[in-house]
């Protein structure tokens, strides 16, 4: 669903920030 896609994108952004 659209909500699932947004949730995944949000998680990916957080993971990228944490990798810094």
Order of alpha helices (4+ residues) and beta strands (2+ residues): alpha
